[in-house]
Amino acid sequence: MRIWIDDPRTRNRHPFGPLPRVLALALLGALVCGCRPQTPVAATFPPFTAADSTNAFDQTARFVALGSRVPGTPEGRRAAEYLERALRTAGAATVRIASFEDATPSGVRTFHNVLATFPAANPQAPWIVLLSHFDTKRDIPGATDETPFVGANDGGSSTGLLLALAARFVRQSSTQPPPFNILIACLDGEECAVAYSDRDGLHGSRRLARDLRREGLPVRAVILADMIGDRDLLLEIPRNGAPELRLLALACAERLGIRQHVTLGSSSILDDHQPFLDQGFPAIDLIDFAFGSAPGRNDYWHTVQDTMDKLDPKSFQITGSLIIALLNALCGAPGESAQ
């Protein structure tokens, strides 16, 4: 599903020492102060609570219960329709399934991105794009009709988190609309069938990134969440990401008191944020690519062991808190402590 480009599966799991941390935060201050509006925006997002994390976990469980979600199959379409209903029920301003055809190693297949919007008070405000992929990889060893590969962490956890965030945005928008427009995008076709190429994998993200560029939307930031439910959570932010967003995420984690769960990875990773970088959008990937039976291992990844019992609501709270803090920082408001 993902490729660590420079240093495959060997990454530093230790936080920066004192001097690099000071230098990083100093550089972050220069970057953020240089791009922050002269008049700080008063609107802020409340902290991501334990109740929010429980909702995210429960949303994930219900979604994962659908079973496999292989692109181009009836099950993949059913998953997209489920997400459309869930986002409509949450109360998103607009929800649609953006279906499209794309070439794959096995011929042309149909993919379904699910897009939901949450408008700002000012329609001309910039956009924040929050991403997850919801599809599952095909041909997993040991998967059967009775025990399908359900991707509870890989695709399921980040999708459940976005559904919980959608509910929060709706609750808040009636009294305090956000200072920017928000697009939640549940992407199809992230998984490759054979090997990543321009016609295998990242189908949904490539399509959406091209569409946003063609429409000329002013995008302030693109934030991808992926594999964020692991009990042993360490979000390693890949090197291929907007430098100011990478450092901003690190500073937010420091302020939240979750620094031990967030670090800057030393390698680049091919994931759904890359097509947005290719189109010139500032993008970042929040991912824990060590998902296994022991710290640092990845032996649950792309196996039938990727099930709900491997996930922990506390990990949803950590990631949700980080995303909310990023949103607050991007609109010029201070962050909050993780609850």
C-alpha positions in Angstrom: 0.0 0.0 0.0 2.7 2.5 0.9 6.4 2.7 -0.1 9.1 4.2 2.1 11.2 5.6 -0.7 14.6 6.2 0.9 15.0 3.9 3.9 12.5 1.1 3.7 10.9 0.2 7.0 13.8 1.5 9.0 12.9 4.7 10.7 14.1 6.6 13.8 11.4 6.0 16.5 13.1 8.4 18.9 12.1 12.1 19.3 14.5 14.9 18.5 16.9 15.9 21.2 16.8 19.3 22.8 18.9 21.3 20.4 17.2 20.0 17.1 13.8 20.6 18.8 14.7 24.2 19.7 15.9 24.9 16.2 12.9 23.3 14.6 10.5 25.4 16.8 12.4 28.5 16.0 12.2 27.9 12.3 8.5 27.1 12.7 7.9 30.5 14.4 9.5 32.3 11.5 7.5 30.3 9.0 4.1 30.7 10.7 4.6 34.3 11.6 5.4 35.0 8.0 2.2 33.6 6.7 -0.3 34.3 9.5 -2.9 37.0 8.9 -2.2 40.3 10.5 -5.5 40.1 12.4 -5.9 36.8 14.3 -9.1 34.9 13.6 -11.2 34.7 16.8 -13.0 31.4 15.8 -11.4 28.3 17.2 -12.2 24.6 17.2 -12.9 23.0 20.7 -10.6 20.2 21.8 -11.0 16.7 20.5 -12.5 14.9 23.5 -12.6 11.4 24.8 -16.3 11.3 23.6 -15.1 12.3 20.1 -12.5 9.5 20.1 -15.1 6.9 21.2 -17.3 8.1 18.4 -14.4 7.7 15.9 -13.7 4.2 17.2 -17.4 3.3 16.9 -17.7 4.8 13.4 -14.6 2.7 12.4 -16.2 -0.5 13.8 -19.4 0.0 11.9 -17.6 0.8 8.7 -15.2 -2.1 9.0 -18.2 -4.4 9.5 -19.0 -3.9 5.9 -16.1 -6.2 5.0 -13.7 -5.8 2.1 -13.8 -2.7 0.1 -11.7 -3.5 -3.0 -12.0 -0.8 -5.7 -14.0 -1.5 -8.8 -16.2 -4.1 -7.0 -19.8 -4.0 -5.7 -18.3 -4.0 -2.2 -16.3 -0.9 -3.0 -19.4 0.9 -4.3 -21.3 -0.2 -1.2 -18.7 1.3 1.0 -18.8 4.6 -0.8 -22.6 4.7 -0.5 -22.3 3.9 3.2 -20.0 6.9 3.6 -22.3 9.2 1.6 -25.2 8.3 3.9 -23.1 8.7 7.1 -21.9 12.2 6.0 -25.4 13.2 5.0 -26.7 12.0 8.3 -24.0 13.9 10.1 -25.3 17.1 8.4 -22.5 18.1 6.0 -23.6 21.0 3.8 -23.0 19.0 0.6 -22.1 15.3 0.0 -21.6 13.5 -3.2 -20.0 10.4 -4.7 -17.6 11.5 -7.4 -17.3 8.4 -9.6 -14.7 8.1 -12.4 -13.0 5.6 -14.5 -9.3 5.0 -14.5 -6.8 2.6 -16.1 -5.4 -0.2 -14.0 -3.2 -3.3 -14.7 -6.4 -5.3 -15.1 -8.2 -2.8 -17.3 -10.4 0.2 -16.7 -12.1 0.2 -13.4 -14.6 2.6 -11.7 -13.6 4.4 -8.5 -15.7 6.4 -6.1 -14.5 9.4 -4.1 -16.8 10.6 -1.4 -16.7 14.3 -0.8 -18.3 16.4 1.9 -18.1 20.2 2.5 -18.4 22.4 5.6 -18.6 26.0 4.6 -16.9 29.0 6.2 -18.7 32.1 7.2 -17.0 33.8 4.2 -17.5 31.7 1.0 -14.3 33.2 -0.5 -12.2 31.8 2.4 -9.4 29.4 1.7 -10.0 25.6 1.9 -8.6 23.0 4.3 -8.7 19.4 2.8 -8.8 16.4 5.2 -8.1 13.0 3.5 -8.5 9.3 4.2 -8.6 6.4 1.9 -11.3 3.8 2.5 -10.5 1.0 0.1 -8.8 -2.3 0.9 -6.1 -4.1 -1.0 -7.1 -7.2 -3.0 -5.5 -10.7 -2.9 -4.5 -10.7 0.7 -3.0 -14.1 1.7 -5.5 -16.1 3.8 -8.5 -13.9 3.1 -11.7 -15.7 2.4 -15.4 -14.9 2.2 -15.6 -16.0 5.9 -12.6 -14.1 7.0 -12.1 -11.2 4.6 -9.4 -8.6 4.8 -11.2 -5.6 6.4 -8.4 -3.1 6.9 -9.5 -1.9 10.3 -6.4 0.2 10.7 -5.4 0.5 7.1 -8.2 2.6 5.6 -10.8 2.0 8.3 -9.3 4.0 11.3 -8.7 7.2 9.4 -12.1 7.0 7.7 -13.8 6.6 11.1 -11.9 9.6 12.4 -13.0 11.8 9.5 -16.7 10.8 10.2 -16.2 11.8 13.8 -14.6 15.1 12.7 -17.6 15.7 10.4 -20.0 15.4 13.3 -17.9 18.0 15.2 -17.8 20.5 12.3 -21.6 20.3 11.9 -22.2 20.8 15.7 -20.0 23.8 15.7 -21.0 25.4 12.3 -24.5 26.4 13.5 -23.1 28.8 16.2 -19.5 29.4 15.0 -18.8 28.7 11.3 -15.1 27.9 10.6 -12.9 30.6 9.3 -12.1 28.5 6.2 -14.0 26.1 4.1 -13.4 22.4 4.9 -13.5 19.5 2.4 -13.5 16.0 3.8 -12.5 13.5 1.1 -12.8 9.7 1.6 -10.7 8.5 -1.3 -11.0 5.3 -3.3 -8.2 3.4 -5.0 -5.2 4.2 -2.8 -4.1 0.6 -2.8 -2.1 -0.7 -5.8 -3.0 -4.0 -7.4 0.6 -4.9 -8.5 3.0 -2.0 -8.0 2.6 1.7 -7.8 2.6 3.5 -11.1 0.6 6.2 -12.9 -2.1 3.5 -13.5 -1.9 1.5 -10.3 -2.7 3.0 -6.9 -3.4 6.6 -5.7 -6.3 6.8 -8.2 -8.7 8.8 -6.0 -6.0 11.3 -4.7 -4.7 11.9 -8.2 -8.2 12.6 -9.5 -9.1 14.9 -6.7 -5.8 16.8 -6.7 -6.2 17.5 -10.5 -9.8 18.5 -10.0 -8.9 21.0 -7.2 -6.1 22.5 -9.3 -8.4 22.8 -12.4 -11.1 24.5 -10.3 -8.5 26.9 -8.9 -9.6 26.5 -5.3 -7.4 28.4 -2.8 -6.2 25.5 -0.6 -4.4 26.4 2.6 -3.5 22.9 3.6 -4.1 19.2 2.8 -3.9 16.9 5.8 -3.9 13.1 5.2 -4.5 10.6 8.0 -3.5 7.0 7.5 -3.2 4.0 9.8 -3.8 6.1 12.9 -5.6 3.6 15.2 -2.7 1.4 16.2 -2.5 0.7 20.0 1.2 1.5 19.9 0.8 4.9 18.1 3.8 6.8 16.7 2.8 9.2 13.9 5.9 9.6 11.8 5.4 12.6 9.4 7.2 11.7 6.1 9.9 13.9 4.7 7.9 14.5 1.5 5.5 17.1 3.0 5.2 20.8 3.1 8.0 21.9 5.5 5.9 24.5 7.3 3.1 21.9 8.0 5.6 19.3 9.2 7.0 21.7 11.7 3.6 23.1 12.6 2.4 19.5 13.5 5.5 19.0 15.6 4.9 22.3 17.5 1.2 21.4 18.0 2.2 18.0 19.4 4.5 19.7 21.8 1.8 22.1 23.0 -0.7 19.2 23.4 1.6 17.1 25.5 1.6 14.2 22.9 5.1 14.8 21.6 6.1 11.2 22.3 3.5 10.1 19.7 4.6 12.4 16.9 8.0 12.7 15.1 9.4 13.8 11.8 10.3 10.7 9.7 13.6 10.6 7.9 12.2 9.0 4.8 9.7 9.9 2.1 6.6 7.9 1.6 4.3 7.4 -1.4 0.8 8.0 -0.1 -2.3 9.9 -0.9 -0.8 13.3 0.0 1.8 13.0 -2.8 -0.5 13.9 -5.8 -1.5 17.1 -3.9 2.2 18.0 -3.5 2.7 17.2 -7.2 -0.1 19.7 -8.0 1.5 22.4 -5.9 -0.7 22.1 -2.8 0.8 22.2 0.7 0.2 18.7 2.1 1.2 16.5 5.0 0.8 12.8 5.9 0.0 11.7 9.5 0.8 8.0 9.5 2.0 5.2 11.7 3.6 2.6 9.4 4.7 0.3 12.2 1.6 -1.8 12.8 2.4 -5.1 14.4 2.7 -7.5 17.2 5.6 -5.6 18.8 6.9 -2.0 18.7 8.6 -1.2 15.4 7.1 -4.3 13.6 4.7 -4.2 10.7 3.4 -7.8 10.6 -0.3 -6.9 10.8 -0.1 -4.7 7.7 -1.9 -6.1 4.7 -2.8 -9.3 6.6 -6.1 -10.6 7.9 -4.8 -9.6 11.4 -5.7 -6.0 10.6 -8.9 -6.1 12.8 -10.6 -3.9 15.3 -9.1 -5.6 18.3 -5.7 -4.1 17.3 -7.0 -0.6 17.7 -7.4 1.7 20.7 -9.7 4.8 21.1 -6.7 6.6 22.7 -4.9 6.6 19.4 -7.9 8.2 17.7 -7.9 10.9 20.4 -4.2 11.6 19.9 -4.6 12.0 16.1 -7.9 13.9 16.4 -6.4 16.3 18.9 -3.4 16.9 16.6 -5.7 17.6 13.6 -7.8 20.0 15.6 -4.7 21.8 16.9 -3.4 22.1 13.3 -6.7 23.6 12.2 -6.6 26.1 15.1 -3.0 27.0 14.3 -3.8 27.5 10.6 -6.6 29.9 11.4 -4.3 31.9 13.8 -5.8 30.6 17.0 -4.0 28.9 19.9 -4.1 25.2 20.4 -5.5 23.4 23.4 -4.3 20.6 25.6 -5.2 17.0 24.7 -8.1 15.9 26.9 
